[in-house]
Amino acid sequence: MAQLLAGEGFRTVLFSSNPNASPGMGIGRDFEETYDQSDVDPLVGGWKRLTSPAPLLRLFGNWLVENRRRRFFAYLHFDPPHEPYIQPQWLTTLFEGQPPPEYRIGGFEFPVEQPAEVEAHEHPPLPEWINLYDAHLRYADYAVGQLVQELREAGVWEDTLFILTSDHGEAFGEHGYVWHGYGVYDELTHIPLLVRLPGEISGGQRVTALTQTIDVLPTICDLLEIPYPSETVQGRSLLPLITDIREEVNDYVFCRADGEPASYLIRNLRWAMILYGNGEWRSLYDLEADPGQTTNVIEDSPERAEEMLAAFREFAMAQRRPPFEFLSPSAQPLPLPPAGRVEITPETERQLRDLGYLR
């Protein structure tokens, strides 16, 4: 995305508080300017305060003063909502001692294994833990409001295409999983996507169609009338949804998560199927009758299951490394292509380990 927009004369810049989303980990190397945790640390006095959005906002605000008169593409990656759930006390107080939203505790559909550090993850009692998460989620909302204010004060808000999304949700034991990264149920994969067009002042509309994060790139390019390599970009432009030309652009969406074994989601508006990397375990949920995904009905709906499997086979065939191991226990995962070596500093390694990204 940065390459395409830079080629059209946009100044590209990345701001990230999360060491896992930084040039050191291979994300953002194609941006012309980058500001990551190494730039944030001196402003907050140590990485454990990276959950504060203030330094990122300060860095962006200073950059915006110098660049507001040019076309730019800025990517900001706030850490909230992300553990550790550290926010100002006034936000914690909003939820402290209150009954949390309705929640449920469930078990694993199959005897999967979570990494040891997740199983041993220290946390307060669940109601308090959920309230802390909600307070931190409010912190993220506050950060977005401050970002909008920066754009307003710079006089560029009305000319800005503003997109907000997330990389994952958070699990609190609904299906056995806690934290994130190891399951593909809705609590982990149903993320926000908000698109505000330049100059738009109406209340907007809610779209129920299925979207994927890979749809963001072609959507931006279509809105700006920028050509992109459609033969290699698998996402689909959401412009037909925005302009009310169509009610959906994806018949199915797909998502993969790590775990022991890994799992793959195939989802349409009515059904969700989960396949596991051992090629044997499968589950099917009727989202209309069972939005909480609590009852596996694969034995009762064989025709529907086969339709979902057919969609996955078509999807798998379109990948450079078809994930056939999710379809058959005899299929072997294809080897990964050679990758460039990434050198990370001991400090970055410590940050990633404490955030749960390294074992």
Order of alpha helices (4+ residues) and beta strands (2+ residues): alpha-beta-beta-alpha-alpha-beta-alpha-alpha-alpha-beta-beta-beta-alpha-beta-alpha-alpha-beta-beta-beta-beta-alpha-alpha
